Amino acid sequence: MLAEHNSLPPRIPAAEWRSAVLLPLVLTAATIAVHWFSPSKMHLSAAEWDKVYQYHQTLEAFRVRPLTTNLVGAISSVSGATFKTAFISFQFAMFFISCLVFYWYLRQLAFTHRESMAGSGIFHLAVPVFLANFEPIHTWDDFWVYIFVPLSIITLGRRKYLPAAVCMLITILAREINLVLVPVWFWLAYLAENRALLRPLATLATVLAAFAAVRFVLTGASTGDRDINLLFNFDGLLRSRDTIFSLLISNGFVWLTGLWHTKRLWSARQDQERFFSRAALYTTVVYIATGIFFGFARESRYFTVPAIFLVPLTLLFFREYRPVFARLLLMIPRWWHKVAASVMLLGVCVGLTKLAFPRFEYRPWHDGNWGFLALHLGVAIFATAAILIGRSESKERQVRP
């Protein structure tokens, strides 16, 4: 994965970059189309968006996050566009940039061009990212995080501390909950420095001091209001099911494939592989806990950051189990039989999804949410079959004389 700091970063040929740009273009066009033709927040009036803007300027929990509110407000004032137009344009531009950054991030982790394209697609087709401006996701500052966390990982791994510090600062200014990433950043810098403490500690101390200073200048001593929402998230059967649905749909099958592969890398020889396995598990536990205890869990974006570590592990999972997947596909010889089997599996998954989550409290696009979870369930079933077959074959090889 991430190369040692004294090695050259993977050079991406111009031809690969040209094809890599196609993916963000296609995904951005697709998410715009889905937002346009479905009941998203794009259909709110300009006056309603102005109220949302005022809400983010005045409510304490949002006022302490200056990036999107102030920048989009300035774009609206300078250009003369409505806040609605400026915000939606900004969000889709950030989506496009995030696609490119995530591709570059995976290439720097030494994944192939095709694997990096697939990984960026997996991340950006996740519901909290692809349906960013649907209720109840309410994305606002999150694309900053999707862009600058991957950048912080690569720059820290390369010992480029000034750009790394900027990336870390932007990440925690965007959403202060990302302070929980400080141990992850410290550990990565500690490994990059061959287990020396001074530069990692000095870099992180500088970032935290800058964060505190910016917060104080912009918002005074306020840290934002925080409520404990655990009881709210599990208040009755309907809301409890919505919380569980939100957790499942946030990263879908990536929860399974990524966390499964943490076991494979937990005792790996390379520091970077052990780092990713532990960072994936740590962020999964911490972001799920903070989302359920302090956030409205139905806003699935609370659980998205772990995917930044889980997607690389998912790519390694599919690389390892590729022969098993190939044998599974060969069990169905004709292509139209494969199509029929896929349609049948999807139909079963849709039925199971509707059975488990027959209605939602706060999700206007029912069919879309059911469809996304059914697709993830289908991939998860396929991945589980590969795991079981792989384990069975491994046991047979151990028993065979």
N, C-alpha and C positions, 0 to 999 in steps of 0.2 A: 504494500500500500504506500503510504507517504514515504518518500525516499529520505535517506539520511540528509542532514542539513549541509553536509559538505559535498553532496552530489548535485549535478545540474538538474533543474526541473525538466520534466518531459516537454520536449518542443512539439508544438502542435502544428502540423503542416497547414499551409494556406488552404489547400483543397478541403481538408477536414473542417476548417473554420467556416468555409462557404456552405458546406452541407449542414454544419452545426447550427447555422443561423436559421435554416429552414424550420427546425423544430420549434423555436420560440415564435416564429411567424405563424405556424400552423396552430400551436396551442393558444396563442394570444387571440387569433381570429376565432378559434373555437370557443374560448371562454367569453368573448364579447358576444358571439351569437347566442350562447346559452343564456347569458344575462339578458339579452335583448328579447328573446322569444319566451322567456319564463318569468314567473312572478318574483323578480329580483328588485333590489332597491333602486335600480336604474330608472324605474317607472314612477318613483316619487317626484313630486313637483319641485321646481326650483325653490319655492317658498319653504317647503318641508325640509329641503336640504339646508337652507339657511338656518332653520331652527336647530338642526343637528350640529351645525357649525357653532352656533352660540352655546349650545349645550356643552360642547367640548372645550370652549373657551372659558366657561364659568364653573363647571362641576369640578370639584377638587381632585377627584381621582384621575380626570383626564387633563386638567390644566397643567399638571406637573410633567406631561409628556409633550414637549414643544415641537417636535420635528414635523409631523404631517400637518398639524393644525396651522402652524405659523407659515410653513412653506407654501401650502396650497392656498392659504389666505392671501399671501403675497402675490402668488401667480394670478389669482383671481383679480386682485386690485390692479396689478400692472397691465394685465391683458384686457381687462374689461369683461371677461367671461364671467358667467355666474359661478358661484361656488360649486354647484352640482357639476357643471361641465369641467371645471378645473380639477375637481377631485376625481371624477371618473377617468379622465384622461391620464391623470397622474398615476392612479392605481394600475391601469392597464400597462402604462409605460414601465412601472416597477415590476409588474409580472413578467414582461418581456426581458428586462435586465436580469431578473432573478433566474430565468431559464438559462441564459448565457452563463451567468456566474456559476450556477450549479453544475453545468457541463464542464466548465473549466476546473472547478473544484475536484470533480471526479477524475478528470484527466491528470491533474496534479497528484492524485492518489494512485496513479499508474494503472488506471482502468483503460481499456481500449476505447476507441472512438465509438463503436457500437454500444458497448456497455455504458459509456458515459451518456450517450443519447438516451438509452433506455432508462438509466437512473434519473436523469433530469425529467423525463416524461413521467416516471412513477411519482416523483415528488410533486410535480405541478398538476397532476391529475387527481391528487388527493383532494377530498371535498373542501377542507378549510382553505385551500389555495385556489383551486379551480373555481369554486363557488364563493369566492371571497366576499362578494357584496350581496349575499343572500341573507335573509333572516334565518336562523338566529346567530349567524357567524359574526356579522358586524365588524369585518376587518377594518382597521384604521392605520395603526403604526406597524403592523406585522411584517410587511414586505421589507422594511429596513432590516428586520431580524433575519429573514430568509436570505438576504443578500450578504449581510456583514458577519454573520456567524461563520459561514463557510470561508469567507475571506480571512477572518481572524485565525481559523485553524491552519490554513496554508501559510500565512505570514508568520505565525508563531513557530510552526514547524521548520520554517526556513530561517529563523532567528532574525527576522526583519521587524524589529521591535517598534519602530515609530509607526509604520502603517498598521501593525497589529494593535497598537494602543489606540489609534484612531478608530479602527473597526470595533474594538471592544467598547470604547466610549459610546459610539453611535448605537451599538446594540443595547446597552443598558439605559441610554437616554430614551430610546424608542419605547421600551417596556422595562420598568425597574425590576420586574420579576426575574429578568435575565441575570441579575446579580448572582443567582444560583449557579451560573456558569463559571464563576471565579475559580472554584476548585478545579474544574476541567481545564481552563486556560493555564492555571498555575502548573498543573501536572504536565501538560504538553510542553510548556516552556522549560520546565525542570528536566524533562527528557531530552529536549533539544540542546540544553546546556550541559549534557553529560552529568546530570544530577548535581549541578551547582545551584546554589540558592539565590545568590545576590541579584543577578539580572532579572530573573522571574519575579522576585519580591519587589524590586524597585519599579519594574514596569507596571505591575498590578497596583502598587501603592500610588503611582502617578495617575493611573486611570481612575481609581476610586476617588482620589483628591480632586481631579478635574470634574468628575461626575458630581461630587458634593458641591463644588464651587458653582457649576452651571445651574444646578438645582436651586442653590441659594440666591443667585443673581436673578433667575427667571421667576422663581416662585416663593422666595422667602424661605423660611425654615420648614415649610410644609413638606410632608412626605406623602400626601394623598390619603384619602380615607380608605380603609380596608375593613370589610365586614367578613365574618365567618359565615359561609354559605352552605355548610355541609347539610344542615337540616333542610334548607331550601331545595337543594339538589335532589334530595330523596324524600320530598314531601308528597307522599301518596304514590300509588302504583304508576299512574300516567307519567308523572315527572321522573320517577325512578327509572322507568323504561327509557325515557328520553335521554337521561344522563348516561345510561349504559350504551344506548345507540350512538350518542355523540362520541363516546370513548372509542367504540368499535370503528365508526366511520372515519374518524380523524386520520388514521393511518392504515386502516384495513388490514390486508394480508401482510403488510410490512411489519406489523407487530409480531406475527408468527415467524416469518422468515428471518427477520433481523435478530430477534431475541434468541431464536434457535441457534443462530450462528455465533452468538456470543460464547456459547459453550465450546465451540470449535477453536476460538481464538483466546480463550481465557488463559491458557498456559502456553501460548505461542512463544516462539523464541524471540521474535522481533518486538521491541518496545512499542512501536507504532500500532501493531496489531492488538497487543494487550491493551493499549490505550483506548482504541476504538471499542473493544468489547466492554470495558469498564465504563467508558463515557456513555455508551448506549444504555447500559443498565441503570446507571446513576441518573441520567436525564429522564429516562422513562419513569422511574419511581418518583423523582422530585416534581416533575411537571404534572404527572397525574395527581399527586397529592395536593400540590398548590392549586391546581385547577378545580379540584373537587371541594377543597376546604375554603378557598378564598375567591373563587370565580363562579360565574354562572356556567356550569359544566356543559350546558347545551350549546355554548359558543365553542365549537370544536377546535378552534384555533389555539386554545390553551394547550393542546396536546401535540402540536405540530413540530416543535423544536426537536424532540428526540429523533424524528425522521431524518434529520441532517446527519445523524450518526448511524441510524438503522438502515438507510438506503444503501450505503456502501457494503454493509454486512449482507443485505439482501442480494446484491449483485454477486457477492462471493458465494452465497447460498446457491443461486441459480448456476453459477459456474461449476460448483462442485457436483451438483445433482443433474447437470445437463445430460450425461449418459442415461440416467434413470428416466428422465423426462422423454428422451428419445425412444427408449424401450416402451414406455407407456403409450406413446403415440403409435408405435408400430403394432400394438395390440389391435388397433382398428385400422385395417389395411387400406380401405378406399377413402378418398378425400371427402366424398359426400357423406360417408358414414361418420367421419370425424365432425363434419359440420352438424349433422343430425344429433350426434352425441353431445356436442357443445350446447346446442339449443335446448336439448332435454335437461342438461345439467343446469343451465341458466334458469330454465323454467322451474326446476325444483328449488333452486336457491331463492328465486323471487317468492315462491310459495312459502318457504321457511321464513323468509324475512318478514312477509306480511303477517304470518302467524305469530311470530315473536313480537312484532311491533305493528299492531293493527291500526293505530292512529297516533298522531303526535299532538302535543300541546301547543307547540310554537314553531312548526315547520310548514310553511304554506305550500311548498312544492313536494307533495307526498310521493308522487310517482318517481321523480328524480332521485330523491333520497333512497327509496326502496331499490331503485335500479342500481345506484352506486354500491350499496351494501351487498346486493345480490352478486354483482361482478366480483367484488372482493372476496365474498364467501366462496364463489366458484374457484378462484385462484388458490384460496387457502385450502380447499378440499384437494385440489390437484397437488399442491405442495405437501400436504399431509400424506397423501398416497406415496409420493416420492420418498419422503422421510421413512415411512414404514417399510417400503420395499428396500431402501438402502440399508436400513438396520438389519432386516432379515438376511440380505445377502452378506452383510458383514459378519453376522453370527455364523452363517454357513461356512464362510472362508476360515473362521477361527476353529470350527469343529473339524473341517476337512483335514485329513492327515497329509 
